[in-house]
């Protein structure tokens, strides 16, 4: 077969890796010793070391959730995974100081360029630790804190400790327990009262090593009346063996604050992506998750919002693309815990070939509440007949003065439709891209421009790659 | 220069539909194929376009000497200049007419070249106006929820925008009322040119009053069995197809 090296690089943007010498390596497998190693390297305070060990006990005692989730989870061999790899715990403030091998990875992914163009701050994580972290001076002067989780816990313990692990308790699920035991990296963000950060803050998570687990931990606190948009991107090279990504993300929006959290992930097809994301919205606060899941072997992710204060608002916009051999198990959780809270879930999934998409939703409105509203829309697009899609909405609405609306649809792109488009001169891959982009278009219009362009490009590449 | 079909045979599954079909449409002419249901007219259009359900078992189709069957993918054949207006155009949910035609035009440009959006819309609106298609249709999904007539007009719009060298119109008159038939025919007639050939497949003579053919062919059981001028169409309309079959049997 003819080889086209340039094209291959393009096709899977993140599929490359450089050999890197790691200064710190916790080895394979997970025991108390692994925890001590991580805590020593990171110079954790005692309460964190204890927090980690308690989490490890919970992780070990909890069963895999295969009574409802995919049995593919059983294929994760925890003993074969490396839980901590880094070249040091202190991120650099200038790209010039980032080690060459790491720097060229991020340059190839276009991160420094994006930073110059449109970002207020960037954190670039390479395996377990951030290699680079910086915010624009003007943003820092407003009192905005944007650092890694290690630095956050060491330098801002008064804010960190108050909220850490409060939105998502350690034992929320087996993978939040795992993350709590070995977490490293991720962002800590604090926005002072009334500060509206104009440009987005961005984190980029890069897995470089084989047999590796990335466990970043992100905590964002938006103080009263503040606003922030945070975006994360992720890639990993394709290895023969599986890689684990298990993050925990906690958001706290205090009275009247607004947080928008955007994910555009493009994991390679060997990654188990098992992430817990939840936000706590106080009175009149607003939390919006925009979640685009492309790639991975199995993604399980259900971003949630707990609307704790009156008139709080939660929103999840989710796009999942399951290519051949992939399973996107995604959805949303909306917990209404105060009067007049409103939530909106829009989920669009695309399954191609033997790809599989599952939507799981949970909406709870308690009996004693009034004036609460939820709207849920789940749309699925199936491209060719092998695809599978499932919807599991769990909606519990009690009390007479609350309203809930649920709509679901399934549409199909058949071989006949692809043929029709091809007869007009459009290639098979471009025809599928066109159908997929058309399907998600109304959601993508809500993204910042740079990200909608990026998402469109990822969809095009994925479709091109899915043509036999 | 012609669209030349030589000894073409094709199957769907185990069933042979085309049985050694010969036909030549010189550039600049309009040829019509008439025939009963099940004679293989629509199969001919799909086989030329490269529909995956059909297997070509013999013969060839060339576009100005270019062998169509050396091009595997339907989109390659389309870009080589072949257009098929389908009897039952597909609905493409979520893809607007404007984006669809734009992608089709973009696919014809060399790599790295971008279609000029302003020029494109000017051109598109002009063609829509002449086909009496409301400009609002640009933002509607291709054929989704369209009436039969709207679908056919949308096919002709695509043809007008893509400017093919050879166009095959498969039962473009079906489902059209008399006004829509006139609009669609005017659209096709406006495209008649020495640089283009048309193959018009139809069941009824009616369409040929509007799109007057240079040659009329009769198809029976996967072959062209008789050819003549436009008067042949009138004769078929008046007398049906039985006499054709009798005549073939007599000469066989």
Interface residues (C-beta under 8 A of the other chain):
Chain A: X381 X411 X413 X415 X416 X417 X419 X420 X421 X422 X423 X424 X425 X426 X427 X428 X430 X431 X434 X435 X437 X438 X439 X441
Chain B: X49 X50 X51 X52 X73 X74 X75 X77 X78 X79 X83 X84 X86 X89 X90 X91 X92 X93 X94 X95 X96 X99 X100 X101 X103 X104 X107 X108 X141 X158 X162
